[in-house]
Amino acid sequence: MAILRAIPLKDATSTALTSCGTGTIYDIGALYAGVKAYAGLHILSSSTGGVKVRIQVSSSSAGGGMTDKFTFTCSAARTAEWLTPLSTATLSSTFQKFFRATWEMTTSGESYKILPFIGVQ
């Protein structure tokens, strides 16, 4: 089965991120039985230190109770990463359809262009 849709969670491909942050919460829609959510990350430019990107999920659009579901390898170089998919069984019994990206930098003065995303199959 092919990827049905991909949702960018932070488009920092034009303007580099220079500090730690939390992205916008996106409603990716219902993840019904048999559906899988994949996470991908492109780091398009880098500087010293490293950047760690996580994708969090919640059942609330207000972001209450956000939990890490995907954690990418901390990287100081241009790279791409594709993580093992979550199935509807690994999300939880509550309906969790709200996703966001967070990023943290290991030292000050860093600059990264990144594109974390969720793909739904």
C-alpha positions as CSV (number, residue, x, y, z in Angstrom):
1,M,0.0,0.0,0.0
2,A,1.3,3.4,-0.9
3,I,1.6,6.6,1.3
4,L,-1.9,8.2,1.1
5,R,-0.8,11.6,2.3
6,A,2.2,13.4,3.8
7,I,1.9,16.3,6.3
8,P,5.0,18.6,6.8
9,L,5.1,19.4,10.6
10,K,7.7,22.2,10.3
11,D,8.8,23.7,7.0
12,A,12.2,25.3,7.8
13,T,13.6,24.7,4.3
14,S,13.9,28.4,3.5
15,T,14.7,30.0,6.8
16,A,17.0,28.2,9.2
17,L,16.0,27.5,12.8
18,T,18.4,29.1,15.2
19,S,16.9,28.1,18.6
20,C,15.0,25.3,20.2
21,G,11.2,25.3,19.5
22,T,7.9,23.6,19.3
23,G,5.9,23.5,16.0
24,T,2.2,24.0,15.2
25,I,-0.2,21.2,16.2
26,Y,-1.7,19.6,13.1
27,D,-4.8,17.4,12.9
28,I,-3.7,14.6,10.6
29,G,-7.2,13.0,10.6
30,A,-8.5,9.7,11.7
31,L,-6.0,6.8,11.9
32,Y,-8.4,3.9,11.5
33,A,-7.7,0.2,11.9
34,G,-4.9,-1.0,9.6
35,V,-3.5,2.5,8.9
36,K,0.2,3.3,9.7
37,A,1.9,6.6,10.4
38,Y,5.5,7.0,9.2
39,A,7.8,9.8,10.3
40,G,10.5,11.3,8.1
41,L,13.1,14.0,8.6
42,H,15.3,15.9,6.1
43,I,18.1,18.0,7.5
44,L,19.0,20.2,4.6
45,S,21.8,22.3,6.1
46,S,23.6,22.2,9.4
47,S,26.2,23.9,11.6
48,T,28.2,23.0,14.6
49,G,26.7,20.9,17.4
50,G,23.6,18.9,16.7
51,V,19.8,19.0,16.4
52,K,17.4,16.5,17.9
53,V,13.9,16.4,16.4
54,R,10.9,14.6,17.9
55,I,7.4,14.1,16.8
56,Q,4.7,14.2,19.5
57,V,1.1,13.2,19.5
58,S,-2.0,14.0,21.6
59,S,-5.7,13.5,21.6
60,S,-6.2,17.2,22.3
61,S,-5.9,20.0,19.8
62,A,-4.7,22.2,22.6
63,G,-1.6,20.1,23.0
64,G,-2.3,18.7,26.4
65,G,-0.5,15.5,27.3
66,M,1.7,15.5,24.2
67,T,3.9,12.4,24.2
68,D,7.0,11.6,22.1
69,K,6.1,9.0,19.4
70,F,9.1,9.4,17.1
71,T,12.6,10.5,18.1
72,F,15.2,11.0,15.3
73,T,18.9,10.5,15.7
74,C,20.6,13.7,16.9
75,S,22.6,14.9,13.9
76,A,25.1,17.6,13.1
77,A,25.2,16.9,9.3
78,R,22.9,16.9,6.3
79,T,20.9,13.7,6.4
80,A,17.5,12.1,6.0
81,E,15.9,9.6,8.3
82,W,12.8,7.4,8.0
83,L,11.5,5.8,11.2
84,T,9.6,2.5,11.8
85,P,5.9,3.2,11.4
86,L,3.3,3.4,14.2
87,S,0.2,1.3,13.7
88,T,-3.2,2.1,15.2
89,A,-2.4,-0.4,17.9
90,T,0.7,1.5,19.0
91,L,-1.0,4.9,19.3
92,S,-3.3,4.0,22.2
93,S,-6.9,3.4,23.0
94,T,-7.7,7.1,22.9
95,F,-8.1,8.8,19.6
96,Q,-4.8,10.5,18.9
97,K,-4.8,12.5,15.8
98,F,-2.9,15.7,16.7
99,F,0.8,15.8,15.8
100,R,3.6,18.4,16.2
101,A,7.4,18.5,15.8
102,T,9.8,19.8,18.4
103,W,13.5,20.5,18.0
104,E,16.4,21.2,20.3
105,M,19.9,22.2,19.5
106,T,22.9,20.9,21.5
107,T,24.8,24.2,21.6
108,S,24.0,27.9,21.1
109,G,24.6,29.6,17.8
110,E,23.5,26.8,15.7
111,S,21.5,27.0,12.5
112,Y,19.5,24.2,10.8
113,K,17.2,23.9,7.8
114,I,14.8,20.9,8.5
115,L,11.7,19.3,7.2
116,P,10.0,16.8,9.6
117,F,6.9,15.1,8.3
118,I,4.3,12.4,8.9
119,G,3.2,10.1,6.2
120,V,0.0,8.1,6.4
121,Q,-0.4,4.7,4.7
